[in-house]
Amino acid sequence: MKTLKQETTVRINKFIDSLKNRDIQKNILSFDLGLMHYKRAYALQTEIFELIKSGDKPGVILLLEHFPVITIGSNRNTANLLASIEKLRKQDIELIQSTRGGDITLHTPGQIVCYMIFNLALIKKDLPFFVYNLEEVIIDVLASYNIQGTRINRHRGIFVDNFKIASIGLKIKKWITLHGFSLNANNDLKYFDNITACGLKNYPQTSIKKILSKSIPIYDVKEQILDSFGGVFKIPVIKIT
């Protein structure tokens, strides 16, 4: 009998094969990775990056959750890390230097992470436009739960009143994107006590669960994300299972 890790590897290999299929290369392909360690997900991103770079495929969406991990942005600033390494270890939280832009952030189960490896040369060579559309996707998803998400000047991400609910961190190389956004759905917000998320002291974290006072099916939120991507970017999104 295959272990869960082996089954995931088989699924990933099938997904990579699908990405090489010329019949569907004009569409955005999406794949649900489930719960995965940060380093393994990043390795997959870099593998897909090479495939996107070498062909004429518009891109890939990876949906997943991470085991507890704090990532530091490319500015390498640790001033907003509030906990010691020992304290993080006791909570089973990894600390990783990331290649994405932005400040420090945190991922835990119940938070949906959406990585996009998009070829902007085939979509639109306009990074502000791309970020604006990502925010529009998140706003659209929140609206489906009757939550009003808003932008705040000079800050990436989406806010609800004076709370932050979604963060964006990207890296662009040869007009191909890496990393993406995280949306707080059912995650335990107490983990954020270990950092000043994104360096924003005046905008504490919130979640869909906290706002609605109930947990929501993660699968449903992921479906809303894919629907919104298709509508906002006006490119068909094909799910690979």
Stockholm file with secondary structure:
# STOCKHOLM 1.0

chainA/1-241         MKTLKQETTVRINKFIDSLKNRDIQKNILSFDLGLMHYKRAYALQTEIFELIKSGDKPGVILLLEHFPVITIGSNRNTANLLASIEKLRKQDIELIQSTRGGDITLHTPGQIVCYMIFNLALIKKDLPFFVYNLEEVIIDVLASYNIQGTRINRHRGIFVDNFKIASIGLKIKKWITLHGFSLNANNDLKYFDNITACGLKNYPQTSIKKILSKSIPIYDVKEQILDSFGGVFKIPVIKIT
#=GR chainA/1-241 SS CCCHHHHHHHHHHHHHHHHTCGGGTTSEEEEEEEEECHHHHHHHHHHHHHHHHHSCCCEEEEEEEESSEEEECTTCCCTTBCSCHHHHHHTTCEEEECSSSSSCEEECTTEEEEEEEEBHHHHCSCHHHHHHHHHHHHHHHHHTTTCCCEEETTEEEEEETTEEEEEEEEEEETTEEEEEEEEESSCCGGGGGGBCGGGCTTSCBCCHHHHHTSCCCHHHHHHHHHHHHHHHHCSCEEEEC
#=GC SS_cons         CCCHHHHHHHHHHHHHHHHTCGGGTTSEEEEEEEEECHHHHHHHHHHHHHHHHHSCCCEEEEEEEESSEEEECTTCCCTTBCSCHHHHHHTTCEEEECSSSSSCEEECTTEEEEEEEEBHHHHCSCHHHHHHHHHHHHHHHHHTTTCCCEEETTEEEEEETTEEEEEEEEEEETTEEEEEEEEESSCCGGGGGGBCGGGCTTSCBCCHHHHHTSCCCHHHHHHHHHHHHHHHHCSCEEEEC
//
